[in-house]
Each structure stands twice: as C-alpha cells, then as structure tokens.
Amino acid sequence: MALGCIPAHACYFTAYEHLKVYFNFKNQHFDFLSTLLIGASTTFIHDFFITPADVVKQRLQLCNNMTAKECIVKILKEDGIKGLYRSYPITVLMNIPFASVVVCTNENLKT
C-alpha cells in the first residue's frame, strides 16, 4: 500500500496547492464553490494512484498463498491494465463527497 499511498498523497497535495492558486483562493473570504471543486478535483488525482494498490490489496486478501507480484502479473495477464482500474469510477464517486466536504470545511474554517 505504501507504493500507492506515497505517490497518491504527493499528487493530491501538489494538485491541492496548484488548484488553490488557480482558483485564487487565499483564505481572505468564504468561498464554498471553489473549495468544493478543489476537493472533488484532487480526488480524481489521488484515486488514480491509490486504486491499483487497493485492487491488489483486496485480491491478496481473497487469495491465499499469492505474493503481490504474482497478483499483479495475474491481473495484467487476465484483464490488462484495465484490471487495475476496474474499481476507479466507483471509488471516485464514493470519495468525491467526502473529500469535497473536508476541503471546503477545512479551508473555510481557516478563513
């Protein structure tokens, strides 16, 4: 999971800071729409990196006596790269409300 979490979080916070600049949000006034959009946008980036790691983790939990490398090779052989991203759409849809509310609340409380 660390191999997925490290790039996912690095990209999340990089995008987060760049989007704050893009939307010109400096915590000078309340701005619920921009902060909700920042939270939703960063979710797409974060989940792009964490989803393959999560798929492998879930498969390993279901399969006994399989290494992570064997699991990845099996997924790629059977489904190709799409196999690692099979749950991406539902993961993003599930995480957008949470991330949007967290970012909106956090940034507007700073204001």
DSSP file (Angstrom, degrees, kcal/mol; ACC not computed):
  #  RESIDUE AA STRUCTURE BP1 BP2  ACC     N-H-->O    O-->H-N    N-H-->O    O-->H-N    TCO  KAPPA ALPHA  PHI   PSI    X-CA   Y-CA   Z-CA
    1    1 A M    >>        0   0    0      0, 0.0     4,-3.1     0, 0.0     3,-1.0   0.000 360.0 360.0 360.0 -30.7    0.0    0.0    0.0
    2    2 A A  H 3>  +     0   0    0      1,-0.3     4,-2.3     2,-0.2    51,-0.0   0.869 360.0  59.2 -61.3 -34.7    2.9    2.4    0.6
    3    3 A L  H 34 S+     0   0    0      1,-0.2    -1,-0.3     2,-0.2     5,-0.1   0.767 115.2  35.9 -66.1 -23.3    3.8    2.2   -3.1
    4    4 A G  H <> S+     0   0    0     -3,-1.0     4,-1.7     2,-0.1    -2,-0.2   0.815 116.3  52.4 -92.7 -37.8    0.3    3.5   -3.8
    5    5 A C  H  X S+     0   0    0     -4,-3.1     4,-2.9     2,-0.2     5,-0.3   0.886 103.1  56.3 -68.9 -40.2   -0.1    5.9   -0.9
    6    6 A I  H  X S+     0   0    0     -4,-2.3     4,-2.2    -5,-0.2     5,-0.2   0.960 114.6  35.6 -62.7 -53.7    3.1    7.9   -1.4
    7    7 A P  H  > S+     0   0    0      0, 0.0     4,-2.5     0, 0.0     5,-0.2   0.879 117.3  55.6 -67.7 -33.6    2.5    9.0   -5.0
    8    8 A A  H  X S+     0   0    0     -4,-1.7     4,-2.1     1,-0.2    -2,-0.2   0.940 113.0  39.8 -62.1 -47.2   -1.2    9.3   -4.4
    9    9 A H  H  X S+     0   0    0     -4,-2.9     4,-2.5     2,-0.2     5,-0.3   0.870 114.1  53.8 -72.2 -36.2   -0.7   11.7   -1.5
   10   10 A A  H  X S+     0   0    0     -4,-2.2     4,-1.9    -5,-0.3    -2,-0.2   0.934 113.7  42.3 -62.7 -44.5    2.1   13.6   -3.1
   11   11 A C  H  X S+     0   0    0     -4,-2.5     4,-2.7     2,-0.2     5,-0.3   0.872 112.0  56.4 -69.1 -36.3    0.0   14.2   -6.2
   12   12 A Y  H  X S+     0   0    0     -4,-2.1     4,-2.5    -5,-0.2    -2,-0.2   0.955 112.4  39.6 -58.8 -52.4   -3.0   15.1   -4.0
   13   13 A F  H  X S+     0   0    0     -4,-2.5     4,-2.2     2,-0.2    -1,-0.2   0.833 114.7  53.2 -72.6 -31.0   -1.3   17.8   -2.1
   14   14 A T  H  X S+     0   0    0     -4,-1.9     4,-2.3    -5,-0.3    -1,-0.2   0.951 113.8  42.7 -64.4 -48.5    0.5   19.1   -5.2
   15   15 A A  H  X S+     0   0    0     -4,-2.7     4,-2.9     1,-0.2     5,-0.2   0.892 111.2  57.4 -63.1 -39.5   -2.8   19.4   -7.1
   16   16 A Y  H  X S+     0   0    0     -4,-2.5     4,-1.8    -5,-0.3    -1,-0.2   0.932 110.7  41.7 -56.6 -49.8   -4.4   20.9   -4.0
   17   17 A E  H  X S+     0   0    0     -4,-2.2     4,-1.6     2,-0.2    -1,-0.2   0.891 114.9  50.4 -68.8 -39.6   -1.9   23.7   -3.8
   18   18 A H  H  X S+     0   0    0     -4,-2.3     4,-2.7     1,-0.2    -2,-0.2   0.891 110.5  50.2 -65.7 -38.7   -1.9   24.3   -7.6
   19   19 A L  H  X S+     0   0    0     -4,-2.9     4,-2.8     2,-0.2    -1,-0.2   0.847 105.2  56.4 -70.0 -33.0   -5.7   24.5   -7.6
   20   20 A K  H  <>S+     0   0    0     -4,-1.8     5,-2.9    -5,-0.2    -1,-0.2   0.909 112.0  43.5 -62.0 -39.6   -5.8   26.9   -4.7
   21   21 A V  H ><5S+     0   0    0     -4,-1.6     3,-1.2     3,-0.2    -2,-0.2   0.927 112.8  52.2 -68.6 -44.8   -3.6   29.2   -6.9
   22   22 A Y  H 3<5S+     0   0    0     -4,-2.7    -2,-0.2     1,-0.3    -1,-0.2   0.903 115.0  40.9 -58.8 -43.9   -5.7   28.5  -10.0
   23   23 A F  T 3<5S-     0   0    0     -4,-2.8    -1,-0.3    -5,-0.1    -2,-0.2   0.405 109.7-126.4 -84.7   2.8   -8.9   29.5   -8.2
   24   24 A N  T < 5 +     0   0    0     -3,-1.2     2,-0.7     1,-0.2    -3,-0.2   0.894  49.4 164.5  53.2  45.2   -7.1   32.4   -6.5
   25   25 A F      < +     0   0    0     -5,-2.9    -1,-0.2    -6,-0.2    -2,-0.1  -0.846  12.1 158.7 -98.3 114.7   -8.2   31.1   -3.1
   26   26 A K        -     0   0    0     -2,-0.7    -1,-0.1    -3,-0.1    -5,-0.0   0.082  61.7-105.0-123.7  21.8   -6.2   32.8   -0.3
   27   27 A N  S    S+     0   0    0      2,-0.2     3,-0.1     1,-0.1    -2,-0.1   0.797  85.9 123.4  59.2  30.5   -8.5   32.3    2.7
   28   28 A Q  S    S+     0   0    0      1,-0.2     2,-0.3     2,-0.0    -1,-0.1   0.729  78.6   5.9 -90.8 -24.0   -9.5   36.0    2.6
   29   29 A H  S    S-     0   0    0      2,-0.0    -1,-0.2     0, 0.0     2,-0.2  -0.966  91.7 -81.9-150.3 163.1  -13.2   35.3    2.2
   30   30 A F        +     0   0    0     -2,-0.3     2,-0.3    81,-0.1    78,-0.1  -0.491  44.5 172.3 -69.3 135.8  -15.5   32.3    2.3
   31   31 A D     >  +     0   0    0     -2,-0.2     4,-1.4    73,-0.2     5,-0.1  -0.734   7.8 169.7-147.5  92.4  -15.7   30.5   -1.0
   32   32 A F  H  > S+     0   0    0     -2,-0.3     4,-2.1     2,-0.2     5,-0.2   0.875  75.5  52.9 -75.8 -38.0  -17.7   27.3   -0.9
   33   33 A L  H  > S+     0   0    0      2,-0.2     4,-2.3     1,-0.2     5,-0.2   0.942 110.6  45.6 -66.0 -48.1  -17.8   26.6   -4.6
   34   34 A S  H  > S+     0   0    0      1,-0.2     4,-2.4     2,-0.2    -1,-0.2   0.911 114.5  48.1 -62.2 -42.4  -14.1   26.8   -5.3
   35   35 A T  H  X S+     0   0    0     -4,-1.4     4,-2.1     2,-0.2    -1,-0.2   0.858 110.4  51.4 -70.6 -32.9  -13.2   24.7   -2.3
   36   36 A L  H  X S+     0   0    0     -4,-2.1     4,-2.2     2,-0.2    -1,-0.2   0.912 111.7  48.1 -65.6 -41.2  -15.7   22.1   -3.2
   37   37 A L  H  X S+     0   0    0     -4,-2.3     4,-2.7     2,-0.2     5,-0.2   0.880 109.6  52.4 -66.2 -38.4  -14.3   21.9   -6.7
   38   38 A I  H  X S+     0   0    0     -4,-2.4     4,-2.3     2,-0.2    -1,-0.2   0.935 110.7  47.9 -62.2 -45.4  -10.7   21.7   -5.3
   39   39 A G  H  X S+     0   0    0     -4,-2.1     4,-1.0    61,-0.2    -2,-0.2   0.898 114.1  46.2 -62.4 -41.6  -11.8   18.8   -3.1
   40   40 A A  H  X S+     0   0    0     -4,-2.2     4,-1.1     2,-0.2     3,-0.2   0.917 113.1  49.4 -67.5 -43.2  -13.5   17.0   -6.0
   41   41 A S  H  X S+     0   0    0     -4,-2.7     4,-1.2     1,-0.2     3,-0.4   0.898 108.1  52.1 -65.4 -41.5  -10.6   17.5   -8.4
   42   42 A T  H  X S+     0   0    0     -4,-2.3     4,-2.7     1,-0.2    -1,-0.2   0.790 101.3  63.5 -67.4 -25.1   -8.0   16.3   -6.1
   43   43 A T  H  X S+     0   0    0     -4,-1.0     4,-2.8    -3,-0.2     5,-0.3   0.904  98.8  53.7 -63.7 -41.6  -10.0   13.1   -5.5
   44   44 A F  H  X S+     0   0    0     -4,-1.1     4,-1.2    -3,-0.4    -1,-0.2   0.912 113.4  43.0 -58.4 -43.0   -9.6   12.2   -9.2
   45   45 A I  H  X S+     0   0    0     -4,-1.2     4,-1.0     2,-0.2    -2,-0.2   0.934 115.3  47.4 -70.9 -47.4   -5.8   12.5   -9.0
   46   46 A H  H >X S+     0   0    0     -4,-2.7     4,-1.9     1,-0.2     3,-0.9   0.938 113.2  47.6 -59.2 -49.3   -5.5   10.8   -5.6
   47   47 A D  H 3X S+     0   0    0     -4,-2.8     4,-2.1     1,-0.2    -1,-0.2   0.754 100.1  67.3 -69.6 -23.6   -7.7    7.8   -6.6
   48   48 A F  H 3< S+     0   0    0     -4,-1.2    -1,-0.2    -5,-0.3    -2,-0.2   0.866 112.0  33.7 -61.3 -35.3   -5.8    7.4   -9.9
   49   49 A F  H <X S+     0   0    0     -4,-1.0     4,-0.6    -3,-0.9    -2,-0.2   0.803 120.8  46.6 -90.0 -32.3   -2.7    6.3   -7.9
   50   50 A I  H  X S+     0   0    0     -4,-1.9     4,-2.3     1,-0.2     5,-0.2   0.777  96.0  73.1 -85.0 -25.5   -4.3    4.5   -5.0
   51   51 A T  H  X S+     0   0    0     -4,-2.1     4,-2.7     1,-0.2     5,-0.2   0.915  95.6  48.7 -59.5 -48.1   -6.9    2.4   -6.9
   52   52 A P  H  > S+     0   0    0      0, 0.0     4,-2.3     0, 0.0    -1,-0.2   0.916 113.3  48.5 -59.6 -39.9   -4.4   -0.1   -8.4
   53   53 A A  H  X S+     0   0    0     -4,-0.6     4,-2.3     1,-0.2    -2,-0.2   0.891 112.3  49.1 -64.4 -38.5   -2.8   -0.6   -4.9
   54   54 A D  H  X S+     0   0    0     -4,-2.3     4,-2.5     2,-0.2    -1,-0.2   0.882 108.9  52.3 -68.8 -38.6   -6.2   -1.1   -3.4
   55   55 A V  H  X S+     0   0    0     -4,-2.7     4,-2.4    29,-0.3    -2,-0.2   0.936 111.8  46.2 -61.7 -46.3   -7.2   -3.6   -6.1
   56   56 A V  H  X S+     0   0    0     -4,-2.3     4,-2.5     1,-0.2    -2,-0.2   0.923 111.9  51.6 -62.7 -43.8   -4.0   -5.7   -5.4
   57   57 A K  H  X S+     0   0    0     -4,-2.3     4,-1.6     1,-0.2    -2,-0.2   0.919 111.4  47.0 -59.4 -44.5   -4.6   -5.4   -1.7
   58   58 A Q  H  X S+     0   0    0     -4,-2.5     4,-1.2     1,-0.2    -1,-0.2   0.904 112.1  49.6 -66.2 -41.2   -8.2   -6.7   -2.0
   59   59 A R  H  X S+     0   0    0     -4,-2.4     4,-2.1     1,-0.2     3,-0.3   0.897 109.4  52.3 -64.4 -39.0   -7.2   -9.5   -4.3
   60   60 A L  H  < S+     0   0    0     -4,-2.5    -1,-0.2     1,-0.2    -2,-0.2   0.843 105.7  55.1 -65.8 -32.2   -4.4  -10.6   -1.9
   61   61 A Q  H  < S+     0   0    0     -4,-1.6    -1,-0.2    -5,-0.2    -2,-0.2   0.812 113.7  41.4 -69.0 -28.5   -6.9  -10.7    1.0
   62   62 A L  H  < S+     0   0    0     -4,-1.2     2,-0.5    -3,-0.3    -2,-0.2   0.771 107.9  66.6 -88.2 -28.1   -9.1  -13.0   -1.0
   63   63 A C  S >< S-     0   0    0     -4,-2.1     3,-0.5    -5,-0.1     2,-0.2  -0.834  73.0-144.8-102.6 126.1   -6.3  -15.3   -2.4
   64   64 A N  T 3  S+     0   0    0     -2,-0.5     3,-0.1     1,-0.2    -3,-0.1  -0.597  77.6  11.5 -83.2 147.2   -4.3  -17.5   -0.2
   65   65 A N  T 3  S+     0   0    0     -2,-0.2     2,-0.4     1,-0.2    -1,-0.2   0.845  91.8 127.0  59.7  40.8   -0.6  -18.1   -0.8
   66   66 A M    <   -     0   0    0     -3,-0.5    -1,-0.2    -6,-0.2     2,-0.1  -0.994  49.9-139.4-127.8 135.3   -0.1  -15.4   -3.5
   67   67 A T     >  -     0   0    0     -2,-0.4     4,-2.2     1,-0.1     5,-0.2  -0.447  28.1-110.3 -84.9 165.3    2.5  -12.7   -3.5
   68   68 A A  H  > S+     0   0    0      1,-0.2     4,-2.5     2,-0.2     5,-0.2   0.902 119.9  52.0 -60.8 -41.5    1.9   -9.2   -4.6
   69   69 A K  H  > S+     0   0    0      1,-0.2     4,-2.5     2,-0.2    -1,-0.2   0.926 109.9  48.0 -62.5 -45.1    4.0   -9.7   -7.7
   70   70 A E  H  > S+     0   0    0      1,-0.2     4,-2.3     2,-0.2    -1,-0.2   0.884 111.6  51.6 -61.6 -38.6    2.1  -12.8   -8.6
   71   71 A C  H  X S+     0   0    0     -4,-2.2     4,-2.5     2,-0.2    -2,-0.2   0.926 110.4  46.9 -65.1 -45.9   -1.2  -11.0   -8.1
   72   72 A I  H  X S+     0   0    0     -4,-2.5     4,-2.7     2,-0.2     5,-0.2   0.924 112.8  49.4 -62.8 -45.0   -0.2   -8.1  -10.3
   73   73 A V  H  X S+     0   0    0     -4,-2.5     4,-2.5     1,-0.2    -1,-0.2   0.910 111.3  50.2 -61.1 -42.4    1.0  -10.4  -13.1
   74   74 A K  H  X S+     0   0    0     -4,-2.3     4,-2.4     2,-0.2     5,-0.3   0.922 111.7  47.2 -62.9 -44.9   -2.2  -12.3  -12.9
   75   75 A I  H  X>S+     0   0    0     -4,-2.5     4,-3.0     1,-0.2     5,-0.8   0.939 114.6  46.3 -61.9 -47.5   -4.4   -9.2  -13.1
   76   76 A L  H  X5S+     0   0    0     -4,-2.7     4,-1.0     3,-0.2    -1,-0.2   0.873 114.1  48.6 -64.6 -36.8   -2.4   -7.8  -16.0
   77   77 A K  H  <5S+     0   0    0     -4,-2.5    -1,-0.2    -5,-0.2    -2,-0.2   0.905 120.2  36.0 -69.1 -41.7   -2.4  -11.2  -17.8
   78   78 A E  H  <5S+     0   0    0     -4,-2.4    -2,-0.2    -5,-0.2    -3,-0.2   0.895 139.6   7.8 -80.5 -41.8   -6.2  -11.7  -17.4
   79   79 A D  H ><5S-     0   0    0     -4,-3.0     3,-0.5    -5,-0.3    -3,-0.2   0.485  90.4-136.7-122.8  -6.6   -7.5   -8.1  -17.7
   80   80 A G  G ><< -     0   0    0     -4,-1.0     3,-1.4    -5,-0.8     4,-0.5  -0.302  63.0 -36.3  73.3-166.4   -4.7   -5.9  -18.8
   81   81 A I  G >> S+     0   0    0      1,-0.3     3,-1.1     2,-0.2     4,-0.7   0.790 134.2  69.6 -62.9 -27.2   -4.1   -2.5  -17.2
   82   82 A K  G X4 S+     0   0    0     -3,-0.5     3,-0.7     1,-0.2     4,-0.3   0.810  87.9  66.2 -59.6 -29.3   -7.9   -2.0  -17.1
   83   83 A G  G X4 S+     0   0    0     -3,-1.4     3,-0.6     1,-0.3    -1,-0.2   0.829  98.1  51.4 -62.7 -32.2   -8.0   -4.7  -14.4
   84   84 A L  G <4 S+     0   0    0     -3,-1.1   -29,-0.3    -4,-0.5    -1,-0.3   0.714 116.5  40.5 -75.9 -20.3   -6.0   -2.5  -12.0
   85   85 A Y  G X< S+     0   0    0     -4,-0.7     3,-1.6    -3,-0.7    -1,-0.2   0.186  77.6 113.8-112.8  14.9   -8.5    0.4  -12.6
   86   86 A R  T <  S+     0   0    0     -3,-0.6     4,-0.3    -4,-0.3    -1,-0.1   0.864  84.6  40.2 -56.0 -38.7  -11.8   -1.6  -12.6
   87   87 A S  T 3> S+     0   0    0     -4,-0.2     4,-2.4    -3,-0.2    -1,-0.3   0.374  86.6 102.6 -93.6   5.4  -13.0    0.0   -9.4
   88   88 A Y  H <> S+     0   0    0     -3,-1.6     4,-2.7     1,-0.2     5,-0.3   0.923  78.4  49.7 -57.7 -49.6  -11.8    3.5  -10.3
   89   89 A P  H  > S+     0   0    0      0, 0.0     4,-2.4     0, 0.0    -1,-0.2   0.930 115.8  41.7 -58.5 -45.5  -15.2    5.0  -11.3
   90   90 A I  H  > S+     0   0    0     -4,-0.3     4,-1.9     2,-0.2    -2,-0.2   0.861 113.6  53.8 -70.4 -33.9  -17.0    3.8   -8.2
   91   91 A T  H  X S+     0   0    0     -4,-2.4     4,-2.1     2,-0.2    -1,-0.2   0.931 111.0  45.7 -63.9 -45.4  -14.0    4.7   -5.9
   92   92 A V  H  X S+     0   0    0     -4,-2.7     4,-2.3     1,-0.2    -2,-0.2   0.937 113.0  49.5 -63.4 -47.2  -14.0    8.3   -7.3
   93   93 A L  H  < S+     0   0    0     -4,-2.4    -1,-0.2    -5,-0.3    -2,-0.2   0.847 113.3  47.7 -62.1 -32.9  -17.8    8.6   -7.0
   94   94 A M  H  X S+     0   0    0     -4,-1.9     4,-0.5    -5,-0.2    -1,-0.2   0.858 116.8  42.0 -74.2 -35.8  -17.7    7.3   -3.4
   95   95 A N  H  X S+     0   0    0     -4,-2.1     4,-2.8     1,-0.2     5,-0.3   0.712  95.0  77.4 -88.6 -21.5  -14.8    9.6   -2.4
   96   96 A I  H  X S+     0   0    0     -4,-2.3     4,-2.7     1,-0.2     5,-0.3   0.928  94.4  48.0 -58.4 -49.4  -15.8   12.9   -4.0
   97   97 A P  H  > S+     0   0    0      0, 0.0     4,-2.1     0, 0.0    -1,-0.2   0.936 115.7  44.8 -58.7 -44.6  -18.5   13.9   -1.5
   98   98 A F  H  X S+     0   0    0     -4,-0.5     4,-2.5     2,-0.2    -2,-0.2   0.957 116.3  44.3 -62.9 -51.9  -16.2   13.2    1.5
   99   99 A A  H  X S+     0   0    0     -4,-2.8     4,-2.6     1,-0.2     5,-0.3   0.885 113.1  52.2 -63.8 -38.7  -13.1   15.0    0.0
  100  100 A S  H  X S+     0   0    0     -4,-2.7     4,-2.5    -5,-0.3    -1,-0.2   0.926 112.2  44.5 -63.4 -45.0  -15.2   17.9   -1.2
  101  101 A V  H  X S+     0   0    0     -4,-2.1     4,-2.7    -5,-0.3     5,-0.3   0.896 113.5  51.1 -67.3 -39.7  -16.7   18.5    2.2
  102  102 A V  H  X S+     0   0    0     -4,-2.5     4,-2.8    -5,-0.2     5,-0.2   0.948 114.7  41.9 -63.1 -48.8  -13.4   18.0    4.1
  103  103 A V  H  X S+     0   0    0     -4,-2.6     4,-2.8     2,-0.2     5,-0.3   0.932 115.9  49.6 -65.4 -45.3  -11.6   20.5    1.9
  104  104 A C  H  X S+     0   0    0     -4,-2.5     4,-2.1    -5,-0.3     5,-0.2   0.935 115.7  42.8 -58.8 -47.4  -14.4   23.0    1.9
  105  105 A T  H  X S+     0   0    0     -4,-2.7     4,-2.1    -5,-0.2     5,-0.2   0.940 115.9  48.2 -64.9 -48.0  -14.8   22.8    5.7
  106  106 A N  H  X S+     0   0    0     -4,-2.8     4,-1.5    -5,-0.3    -2,-0.2   0.943 115.6  42.2 -59.6 -51.3  -11.0   23.0    6.3
  107  107 A E  H  X S+     0   0    0     -4,-2.8     4,-1.1     1,-0.2    -1,-0.2   0.887 116.3  47.3 -68.4 -38.7  -10.3   25.9    4.0
  108  108 A N  H  < S+     0   0    0     -4,-2.1    -1,-0.2    -5,-0.3    -2,-0.2   0.783 107.5  56.1 -76.9 -25.2  -13.3   28.0    5.1
  109  109 A L  H  < S+     0   0    0     -4,-2.1    -1,-0.2    -5,-0.2    -2,-0.2   0.853 103.4  56.0 -69.1 -33.5  -12.6   27.4    8.8
  110  110 A K  H  <        0   0    0     -4,-1.5    -2,-0.2     1,-0.3    -1,-0.2   0.870 360.0 360.0 -62.0 -35.6   -9.2   28.9    8.2
  111  111 A T     <        0   0    0     -4,-1.1    -1,-0.3    -5,-0.1    -2,-0.2   0.502 360.0 360.0 -66.7 360.0  -10.9   31.9    6.8
